[in-house]
């Protein structure tokens, strides 16, 4: 058993990623961000994201998207994206799915 809300906050500008489940082409991760930014991602899997706490700004291709608590987004495989910034208390749940 795991509690999504029990974690150690990373240092400012950093994030931590914990794999909660990985099975049959599906991977579920908890990401904790503290005022973090990332480089570009271009992954081979679809990624469904929900922001459980905080706020974040993503760049998806040429579009900027602001996420608030409870917002979700589906990032298709090879859809370039990055985190432009997050609040100090950003908590994400991500589900990665390979084509079955």
C-alpha positions as CSV (number, residue, x, y, z in Angstrom):
1,X,0.0,0.0,0.0
2,X,1.2,3.5,-0.7
3,X,-0.2,7.0,0.1
4,X,0.1,9.4,-2.8
5,X,0.4,12.3,-0.4
6,X,3.3,10.9,1.7
7,X,6.6,12.0,0.1
8,X,9.7,14.1,0.7
9,X,9.6,17.4,-1.1
10,X,12.7,17.8,-3.4
11,X,14.9,20.8,-3.3
12,X,13.9,24.0,-5.1
13,X,14.1,23.7,-8.9
14,X,14.0,19.9,-8.7
15,X,11.5,17.1,-9.0
16,X,11.3,13.4,-7.9
17,X,9.7,10.6,-9.8
18,X,8.4,7.4,-8.2
19,X,7.1,4.5,-10.3
20,X,4.0,3.2,-8.5
21,X,3.0,0.5,-10.9
22,X,4.4,-1.0,-14.1
23,X,2.6,-3.8,-15.9
24,X,1.6,-4.9,-19.4
25,X,2.6,-1.7,-21.2
26,X,1.2,0.7,-18.5
27,X,3.4,2.7,-16.1
28,X,2.0,4.9,-13.3
29,X,4.2,7.5,-11.8
30,X,4.0,10.1,-9.0
31,X,6.0,13.2,-9.7
32,X,6.7,15.8,-7.1
33,X,7.9,19.2,-8.4
34,X,9.3,22.1,-6.5
35,X,9.4,25.2,-8.8
36,X,10.8,22.9,-11.4
37,X,11.4,23.2,-15.1
38,X,12.4,20.4,-17.5
39,X,13.9,19.9,-20.9
40,X,12.0,18.7,-23.9
41,X,10.4,15.2,-23.8
42,X,9.7,13.2,-26.9
43,X,8.6,9.7,-25.7
44,X,7.4,6.6,-27.5
45,X,4.4,6.3,-25.1
46,X,1.1,8.2,-24.7
47,X,1.1,10.0,-21.3
48,X,-2.0,11.0,-19.4
49,X,-1.3,13.6,-16.7
50,X,-3.4,14.9,-13.8
51,X,-2.1,17.7,-11.6
52,X,-3.3,16.7,-8.1
53,X,-1.9,19.8,-6.3
54,X,-0.4,23.1,-7.2
55,X,0.0,24.8,-10.6
56,X,2.2,24.2,-13.6
57,X,2.8,25.6,-17.1
58,X,3.5,23.2,-19.9
59,X,4.7,23.8,-23.4
60,X,3.2,21.3,-25.8
61,X,4.7,21.9,-29.3
62,X,4.1,25.6,-29.9
63,X,1.2,25.9,-27.3
64,X,1.5,26.9,-23.7
65,X,-1.0,25.3,-21.3
66,X,-1.6,26.3,-17.7
67,X,-2.6,23.5,-15.4
68,X,-4.3,23.9,-12.0
69,X,-5.3,21.4,-9.4
70,X,-7.5,18.7,-11.0
71,X,-6.6,19.5,-14.6
72,X,-5.6,16.7,-17.0
73,X,-4.0,16.5,-20.3
74,X,-3.2,13.7,-22.8
75,X,0.1,13.8,-24.4
76,X,0.3,11.6,-27.5
77,X,3.4,9.5,-28.2
78,X,6.2,11.7,-29.8
79,X,4.3,14.9,-28.9
80,X,7.1,17.2,-27.8
81,X,6.5,18.8,-24.4
82,X,8.2,20.3,-21.4
83,X,7.4,21.9,-18.1
84,X,8.1,25.6,-18.2
85,X,7.5,26.0,-14.5
86,X,5.6,24.6,-11.5
87,X,4.6,25.8,-8.1
88,X,6.6,24.7,-5.1
89,X,3.8,22.2,-4.2
90,X,3.1,20.6,-7.6
91,X,2.1,17.0,-7.4
92,X,1.4,15.0,-10.5
93,X,0.0,11.5,-11.3
94,X,1.0,10.3,-14.7
95,X,0.0,7.2,-16.7
96,X,2.1,6.1,-19.6
97,X,0.6,3.7,-22.1
98,X,2.2,1.8,-25.0
99,X,0.2,0.9,-28.0
100,X,-1.4,-2.5,-27.4
